[in-house]
Amino acid sequence: MKNVLKVSAVGDREIVVTRDFNAPRTLVWETMSKPEYLTRWLLGPPGWEFTKCEDDQCVGGRFRWEWRGPDGMEMAMTGVYREIVPPERCVRTESFESGCVPQMGEQLATLELIDRGEKTSLKLTVLYPSREARDGAFASGMERGMSASYDRLDDIITGVAV
Amino acid sequence: MMTASLDATFSALSDPTRRAILARLAEGEATVNELVAPFKLSQPAISKHLKVLEKAGLISRGKDAQKRPCRIMAQPLAEANEWLEGYRKIWEANFERLDALLDELKAQKKSKP
Protein backbone atom coordinates (compact mmCIF):
# COMPACT_ATOMS: atom_id res chain seq x y z
CA MET A 1 0.00 0.00 0.00
CA LYS A 2 1.27 3.45 -0.87
CA ASN A 3 2.11 5.72 2.05
CA VAL A 4 0.18 8.93 1.60
CA LEU A 5 1.80 12.31 1.97
CA LYS A 6 -0.35 14.88 3.73
CA VAL A 7 0.38 18.58 3.89
CA SER A 8 -1.91 20.77 5.95
CA ALA A 9 -2.08 24.25 7.39
CA VAL A 10 -2.67 24.32 11.14
CA GLY A 11 -3.53 27.44 13.11
CA ASP A 12 -2.10 30.72 11.88
CA ARG A 13 1.55 30.00 11.38
CA GLU A 14 2.10 26.27 11.00
CA ILE A 15 2.36 23.77 8.19
CA VAL A 16 2.28 20.08 9.09
CA VAL A 17 3.61 17.36 6.79
CA THR A 18 2.85 13.73 7.65
CA ARG A 19 3.93 10.52 5.95
CA ASP A 20 4.49 6.88 6.99
CA PHE A 21 7.58 4.87 6.07
CA ASN A 22 7.97 1.10 5.88
CA ALA A 23 11.01 0.94 8.13
CA PRO A 24 11.73 0.92 11.85
CA ARG A 25 12.20 4.25 13.57
CA THR A 26 15.96 3.98 14.20
CA LEU A 27 16.54 3.49 10.49
CA VAL A 28 14.33 6.41 9.48
CA TRP A 29 16.16 8.56 12.03
CA GLU A 30 19.51 7.62 10.49
CA THR A 31 18.37 8.66 7.02
CA MET A 32 17.20 12.00 8.37
CA SER A 33 20.26 12.77 10.44
CA LYS A 34 23.35 11.32 8.73
CA PRO A 35 24.73 13.61 6.00
CA GLU A 36 25.69 10.67 3.76
CA TYR A 37 22.03 9.61 3.69
CA LEU A 38 20.45 13.09 3.67
CA THR A 39 22.35 14.01 0.54
CA ARG A 40 20.86 11.00 -1.25
CA TRP A 41 17.19 11.87 -0.88
CA LEU A 42 16.68 15.50 0.16
CA LEU A 43 17.19 16.88 -3.32
CA GLY A 44 14.30 19.13 -4.27
CA PRO A 45 13.10 19.60 -7.84
CA PRO A 46 14.34 17.31 -10.63
CA GLY A 47 17.86 18.10 -11.71
CA TRP A 48 18.96 19.47 -8.34
CA GLU A 49 21.74 17.92 -6.31
CA PHE A 50 22.84 18.21 -2.72
CA THR A 51 26.31 19.73 -3.00
CA LYS A 52 27.38 20.55 0.55
CA CYS A 53 26.20 19.24 3.88
CA GLU A 54 27.89 20.85 6.87
CA ASP A 55 26.21 19.57 9.93
CA ASP A 56 27.18 19.98 13.58
CA GLN A 57 24.52 17.81 15.11
CA CYS A 58 24.39 18.86 18.74
CA VAL A 59 22.22 21.29 20.65
CA GLY A 60 23.42 24.77 19.60
CA GLY A 61 25.27 23.32 16.59
CA ARG A 62 24.87 24.93 13.17
CA PHE A 63 24.11 23.34 9.86
CA ARG A 64 24.45 24.62 6.34
CA TRP A 65 23.06 22.72 3.40
CA GLU A 66 23.62 23.70 -0.21
CA TRP A 67 22.02 22.55 -3.41
CA ARG A 68 22.78 23.23 -7.05
CA GLY A 69 20.21 23.07 -9.78
CA PRO A 70 20.12 23.17 -13.55
CA ASP A 71 21.77 26.25 -15.14
CA GLY A 72 23.96 26.72 -12.06
CA MET A 73 21.16 27.93 -9.76
CA GLU A 74 22.06 27.59 -6.11
CA MET A 75 20.12 27.33 -2.90
CA ALA A 76 21.34 27.30 0.69
CA MET A 77 19.59 26.67 3.97
CA THR A 78 21.18 27.28 7.36
CA GLY A 79 20.08 27.00 10.95
CA VAL A 80 20.81 25.92 14.50
CA TYR A 81 19.82 22.72 16.29
CA ARG A 82 17.69 23.47 19.33
CA GLU A 83 16.80 19.98 20.49
CA ILE A 84 17.97 16.50 19.44
CA VAL A 85 16.42 13.39 20.98
CA PRO A 86 17.39 10.33 18.89
CA PRO A 87 15.54 8.58 17.37
CA GLU A 88 12.35 10.54 17.97
CA ARG A 89 12.65 14.28 17.90
CA CYS A 90 14.68 17.07 16.36
CA VAL A 91 14.00 20.79 16.56
CA ARG A 92 15.98 23.28 14.50
CA THR A 93 15.76 26.79 13.10
CA GLU A 94 15.88 27.10 9.31
CA SER A 95 16.44 30.05 7.04
CA PHE A 96 17.04 30.24 3.33
CA GLU A 97 20.09 32.24 2.42
CA SER A 98 19.69 32.24 -1.29
CA GLY A 99 18.00 30.52 -4.14
CA CYS A 100 14.60 30.05 -5.59
CA VAL A 101 12.79 29.93 -2.26
CA PRO A 102 11.95 33.40 -0.99
CA GLN A 103 13.54 34.61 2.22
CA MET A 104 10.66 34.73 4.69
CA GLY A 105 12.59 35.02 7.91
CA GLU A 106 13.53 32.21 10.24
CA GLN A 107 11.24 29.25 10.57
CA LEU A 108 11.26 26.59 13.28
CA ALA A 109 11.09 22.96 12.13
CA THR A 110 10.12 20.14 14.50
CA LEU A 111 10.62 16.60 13.28
CA GLU A 112 8.87 13.84 15.21
CA LEU A 113 9.15 10.13 14.46
CA ILE A 114 6.55 7.85 15.96
CA ASP A 115 7.45 4.18 16.47
CA ARG A 116 4.95 1.82 14.83
CA GLY A 117 7.06 -1.33 14.93
CA GLU A 118 8.06 -2.14 11.37
CA LYS A 119 6.65 1.21 10.30
CA THR A 120 7.37 4.78 11.32
CA SER A 121 5.10 7.81 11.20
CA LEU A 122 6.78 11.08 10.40
CA LYS A 123 5.37 14.40 11.46
CA LEU A 124 7.15 17.55 10.40
CA THR A 125 5.84 20.82 11.78
CA VAL A 126 7.14 24.08 10.36
CA LEU A 127 6.35 27.19 12.38
CA TYR A 128 6.66 30.32 10.25
CA PRO A 129 7.56 33.75 11.64
CA SER A 130 4.22 35.19 10.58
CA ARG A 131 0.94 34.24 9.06
CA GLU A 132 1.91 36.11 5.90
CA ALA A 133 5.07 34.05 5.58
CA ARG A 134 3.12 30.83 5.97
CA ASP A 135 0.35 31.82 3.59
CA GLY A 136 2.92 33.05 1.15
CA ALA A 137 4.39 29.58 1.03
CA PHE A 138 1.03 27.84 0.73
CA ALA A 139 -2.53 28.73 0.12
CA SER A 140 -4.15 28.64 3.52
CA GLY A 141 -7.56 27.22 4.30
CA MET A 142 -6.14 23.79 3.58
CA GLU A 143 -6.82 22.24 6.95
CA ARG A 144 -8.11 19.13 5.29
CA GLY A 145 -4.96 18.65 3.34
CA MET A 146 -3.50 19.91 0.17
CA SER A 147 -5.51 17.65 -2.09
CA ALA A 148 -8.81 19.30 -1.15
CA SER A 149 -7.44 22.64 -2.23
CA TYR A 150 -6.09 21.18 -5.41
CA ASP A 151 -9.44 19.77 -6.29
CA ARG A 152 -10.94 23.19 -5.78
CA LEU A 153 -8.33 24.88 -7.93
CA ASP A 154 -8.65 22.15 -10.53
CA ASP A 155 -12.40 22.65 -10.64
CA ILE A 156 -12.00 26.35 -11.13
CA ILE A 157 -9.36 25.93 -13.78
CA THR A 158 -11.34 23.30 -15.64
CA GLY A 159 -14.23 25.73 -15.55
CA VAL A 160 -12.29 28.38 -17.43
CA ALA A 161 -10.89 25.75 -19.79
CA VAL A 162 -7.22 26.58 -19.52
CA MET B 1 9.76 30.12 -8.68
CA MET B 2 7.67 32.06 -6.18
CA THR B 3 6.79 35.59 -7.20
CA ALA B 4 5.13 38.54 -5.51
CA SER B 5 2.07 38.09 -7.72
CA LEU B 6 1.84 34.43 -6.78
CA ASP B 7 1.88 35.56 -3.17
CA ALA B 8 -1.09 37.84 -3.88
CA THR B 9 -2.88 34.97 -5.62
CA PHE B 10 -2.50 32.66 -2.63
CA SER B 11 -3.51 35.37 -0.22
CA ALA B 12 -6.66 36.06 -2.26
CA LEU B 13 -7.41 32.34 -2.49
CA SER B 14 -7.04 31.85 1.27
CA ASP B 15 -10.66 32.89 1.83
CA PRO B 16 -13.40 30.30 1.19
CA THR B 17 -15.93 32.91 0.04
CA ARG B 18 -13.50 34.23 -2.53
CA ARG B 19 -12.83 30.69 -3.77
CA ALA B 20 -16.58 30.15 -4.06
CA ILE B 21 -16.95 33.42 -5.99
CA LEU B 22 -14.25 32.25 -8.39
CA ALA B 23 -16.00 28.92 -8.82
CA ARG B 24 -19.20 30.79 -9.67
CA LEU B 25 -17.38 33.07 -12.13
CA ALA B 26 -15.81 30.02 -13.76
CA GLU B 27 -19.32 29.28 -15.04
CA GLY B 28 -19.62 32.71 -16.62
CA GLU B 29 -19.34 36.40 -15.87
CA ALA B 30 -21.61 38.02 -13.28
CA THR B 31 -22.36 41.44 -11.84
CA VAL B 32 -22.06 42.29 -8.14
CA ASN B 33 -25.83 42.07 -7.78
CA GLU B 34 -25.89 38.64 -9.37
CA LEU B 35 -23.32 37.50 -6.82
CA VAL B 36 -25.12 38.94 -3.79
CA ALA B 37 -28.10 36.58 -3.94
CA PRO B 38 -26.41 33.13 -3.97
CA PHE B 39 -23.80 34.11 -1.37
CA LYS B 40 -26.22 35.66 1.14
CA LEU B 41 -23.77 38.48 1.78
CA SER B 42 -24.30 42.22 1.65
CA GLN B 43 -23.34 44.07 -1.49
CA PRO B 44 -20.46 45.92 0.24
CA ALA B 45 -19.11 42.59 1.54
CA ILE B 46 -19.15 41.08 -1.96
CA SER B 47 -17.57 44.23 -3.40
CA LYS B 48 -14.77 43.99 -0.86
CA HIS B 49 -14.02 40.39 -1.88
CA LEU B 50 -14.13 41.37 -5.55
CA LYS B 51 -11.61 44.14 -4.93
CA VAL B 52 -9.17 41.64 -3.41
CA LEU B 53 -9.67 39.26 -6.34
CA GLU B 54 -9.22 42.06 -8.85
CA LYS B 55 -6.06 43.31 -7.16
CA ALA B 56 -4.63 39.79 -7.30
CA GLY B 57 -5.42 39.67 -11.01
CA LEU B 58 -7.82 36.76 -10.52
CA ILE B 59 -10.75 38.62 -12.06
CA SER B 60 -11.22 41.54 -14.37
CA ARG B 61 -14.16 43.91 -14.36
CA GLY B 62 -16.02 45.30 -17.32
CA LYS B 63 -15.94 48.96 -18.29
CA ASP B 64 -19.71 49.47 -18.03
CA ALA B 65 -19.89 51.96 -15.13
CA GLN B 66 -23.24 50.65 -13.91
CA LYS B 67 -22.82 46.90 -14.00
CA ARG B 68 -19.08 46.26 -14.19
CA PRO B 69 -19.47 42.52 -14.82
CA CYS B 70 -16.76 40.30 -13.26
CA ARG B 71 -14.83 37.80 -15.33
CA ILE B 72 -12.39 35.19 -14.08
CA MET B 73 -8.77 35.44 -15.27
CA ALA B 74 -7.16 32.09 -15.91
CA GLN B 75 -3.46 32.88 -15.89
CA PRO B 76 -2.79 33.53 -12.16
CA LEU B 77 -4.79 30.45 -11.21
CA ALA B 78 -2.82 28.32 -13.59
CA GLU B 79 0.40 29.68 -12.09
CA ALA B 80 -0.78 29.06 -8.52
CA ASN B 81 -1.80 25.53 -9.36
CA GLU B 82 1.47 24.86 -11.05
CA TRP B 83 3.38 26.05 -8.01
CA LEU B 84 1.32 23.97 -5.57
CA GLU B 85 1.63 20.95 -7.77
CA GLY B 86 5.35 21.54 -8.05
CA TYR B 87 5.73 21.81 -4.28
CA ARG B 88 3.86 18.60 -3.65
CA LYS B 89 5.81 16.80 -6.31
CA ILE B 90 9.08 17.85 -4.72
CA TRP B 91 8.08 16.34 -1.38
CA GLU B 92 6.68 13.22 -3.03
CA ALA B 93 9.88 12.76 -4.98
CA ASN B 94 12.03 13.32 -1.89
CA PHE B 95 10.07 10.79 0.13
CA GLU B 96 10.02 8.24 -2.69
CA ARG B 97 13.80 8.47 -2.85
CA LEU B 98 13.83 8.02 0.92
CA ASP B 99 11.62 4.90 0.60
CA ALA B 100 14.15 3.43 -1.82
CA LEU B 101 17.06 4.29 0.48
CA LEU B 102 15.28 2.72 3.47
CA ASP B 103 14.66 -0.48 1.47
CA GLU B 104 18.32 -0.59 0.55
CA LEU B 105 19.44 -0.10 4.17
CA LYS B 106 16.97 -2.73 5.42
CA ALA B 107 18.38 -5.23 2.93
CA GLN B 108 21.94 -4.41 4.01
CA LYS B 109 21.09 -4.93 7.67
CA LYS B 110 19.58 -8.31 6.87
CA SER B 111 22.66 -9.51 4.99
CA LYS B 112 25.06 -8.14 7.63
CA PRO B 113 23.44 -8.83 11.00
Boltz contact constraints between the chains, C-beta under 6 A:
constraints:
  - contact:
      token1: [A, 5]
      token2: [B, 91]
      max_distance: 6.0
  - contact:
      token1: [A, 5]
      token2: [B, 92]
      max_distance: 6.0
  - contact:
      token1: [A, 19]
      token2: [B, 95]
      max_distance: 6.0
  - contact:
      token1: [A, 21]
      token2: [B, 102]
      max_distance: 6.0
  - contact:
      token1: [A, 23]
      token2: [B, 102]
      max_distance: 6.0
  - contact:
      token1: [A, 23]
      token2: [B, 106]
      max_distance: 6.0
  - contact:
      token1: [A, 27]
      token2: [B, 105]
      max_distance: 6.0
  - contact:
      token1: [A, 31]
      token2: [B, 98]
      max_distance: 6.0
  - contact:
      token1: [A, 31]
      token2: [B, 101]
      max_distance: 6.0
  - contact:
      token1: [A, 40]
      token2: [B, 101]
      max_distance: 6.0
  - contact:
      token1: [A, 41]
      token2: [B, 94]
      max_distance: 6.0
  - contact:
      token1: [A, 41]
      token2: [B, 97]
      max_distance: 6.0
  - contact:
      token1: [A, 41]
      token2: [B, 98]
      max_distance: 6.0
  - contact:
      token1: [A, 41]
      token2: [B, 101]
      max_distance: 6.0
  - contact:
      token1: [A, 42]
      token2: [B, 94]
      max_distance: 6.0
  - contact:
      token1: [A, 44]
      token2: [B, 90]
      max_distance: 6.0
  - contact:
      token1: [A, 45]
      token2: [B, 90]
      max_distance: 6.0
  - contact:
      token1: [A, 100]
      token2: [B, 1]
      max_distance: 6.0
  - contact:
      token1: [A, 102]
      token2: [B, 2]
      max_distance: 6.0
  - contact:
      token1: [A, 135]
      token2: [B, 11]
      max_distance: 6.0
  - contact:
      token1: [A, 135]
      token2: [B, 14]
      max_distance: 6.0
  - contact:
      token1: [A, 136]
      token2: [B, 7]
      max_distance: 6.0
  - contact:
      token1: [A, 139]
      token2: [B, 10]
      max_distance: 6.0
  - contact:
      token1: [A, 139]
      token2: [B, 13]
      max_distance: 6.0
  - contact:
      token1: [A, 139]
      token2: [B, 14]
      max_distance: 6.0
  - contact:
      token1: [A, 140]
      token2: [B, 14]
      max_distance: 6.0
  - contact:
      token1: [A, 141]
      token2: [B, 14]
      max_distance: 6.0
  - contact:
      token1: [A, 141]
      token2: [B, 16]
      max_distance: 6.0
  - contact:
      token1: [A, 152]
      token2: [B, 19]
      max_distance: 6.0
  - contact:
      token1: [A, 153]
      token2: [B, 81]
      max_distance: 6.0
  - contact:
      token1: [A, 156]
      token2: [B, 22]
      max_distance: 6.0
  - contact:
      token1: [A, 156]
      token2: [B, 23]
      max_distance: 6.0
  - contact:
      token1: [A, 156]
      token2: [B, 26]
      max_distance: 6.0
  - contact:
      token1: [A, 157]
      token2: [B, 77]
      max_distance: 6.0
  - contact:
      token1: [A, 159]
      token2: [B, 26]
      max_distance: 6.0
  - contact:
      token1: [A, 160]
      token2: [B, 26]
      max_distance: 6.0
  - contact:
      token1: [A, 160]
      token2: [B, 72]
      max_distance: 6.0
  - contact:
      token1: [A, 160]
      token2: [B, 74]
      max_distance: 6.0
  - contact:
      token1: [A, 162]
      token2: [B, 74]
      max_distance: 6.0
  - contact:
      token1: [A, 162]
      token2: [B, 78]
      max_distance: 6.0
